[in-house]
Amino acid sequence: MDLNTIGWICIAYCAVTLLIVGLRPKAVWNISKIQAFVSLLGETGARLFIGGWGLLVGAPGIYLVFFYNT
């Protein structure tokens, strides 16, 4: 697996997490792990935490796909 593929996987992960945070589908948002984050951090804190991880993974993915020359 080359770095370009890893970059696209990171970008896809970022997109999925941001969609989950933005849309909050009941099937996903009611998973016990996410509800544990909600109980610890509150609704807004959980959304910021999950969205922040998505952005932290997406940024290197964008770098690998568009700026890293192999």
C-alpha positions as CSV (number, residue, x, y, z in Angstrom):
1,M,0.0,0.0,0.0
2,D,1.6,3.3,-1.1
3,L,1.3,6.6,0.7
4,N,-1.2,7.9,-1.8
5,T,-3.7,5.2,-0.9
6,I,-3.1,5.8,2.8
7,G,-3.8,9.5,2.2
8,W,-7.1,8.7,0.5
9,I,-8.1,6.4,3.4
10,C,-7.4,9.3,5.8
11,I,-9.5,11.7,3.7
12,A,-12.3,9.2,3.6
13,Y,-12.1,8.7,7.4
14,C,-12.2,12.5,7.9
15,A,-15.3,12.8,5.6
16,V,-17.1,10.0,7.5
17,T,-16.4,11.4,10.9
18,L,-17.5,14.9,9.9
19,L,-20.7,13.5,8.3
20,I,-21.4,11.6,11.5
21,V,-20.8,14.7,13.7
22,G,-22.8,17.0,11.4
23,L,-25.8,14.7,10.7
24,R,-25.8,12.7,13.9
25,P,-27.7,9.7,12.5
26,K,-29.5,7.8,15.3
27,A,-28.1,4.4,14.3
28,V,-24.6,5.7,14.8
29,W,-25.1,8.3,17.5
30,N,-26.7,5.8,19.9
31,I,-23.7,3.5,19.9
32,S,-22.5,2.9,23.4
33,K,-19.0,4.3,22.8
34,I,-20.3,7.6,21.4
35,Q,-22.9,7.8,24.3
36,A,-20.0,7.3,26.7
37,F,-18.3,10.4,25.1
38,V,-21.5,12.3,25.4
39,S,-21.9,11.5,29.0
40,L,-18.3,12.5,29.8
41,L,-17.9,15.5,27.5
42,G,-21.5,16.6,26.9
43,E,-23.2,16.8,23.5
44,T,-21.0,19.7,22.2
45,G,-17.8,18.3,23.6
46,A,-18.4,14.9,22.1
47,R,-19.1,16.5,18.7
48,L,-15.9,18.6,18.9
49,F,-13.8,15.7,20.1
50,I,-15.0,13.3,17.3
51,G,-14.8,16.1,14.6
52,G,-11.4,17.1,15.9
53,W,-10.0,13.6,15.5
54,G,-11.5,13.5,12.0
55,L,-9.7,16.7,11.1
56,L,-6.5,15.6,12.7
57,V,-6.5,12.5,10.5
58,G,-7.7,14.3,7.4
59,A,-4.9,16.9,7.4
60,P,-2.0,14.5,6.9
61,G,-4.2,12.7,4.3
62,I,-4.5,15.9,2.3
63,Y,-0.8,16.4,2.5
64,L,0.0,12.8,1.4
65,V,-2.4,13.0,-1.6
66,F,-1.8,16.5,-2.9
67,F,1.6,17.7,-1.7
68,Y,3.9,14.6,-1.0
69,N,6.0,13.8,-4.1
70,T,7.1,10.2,-4.3
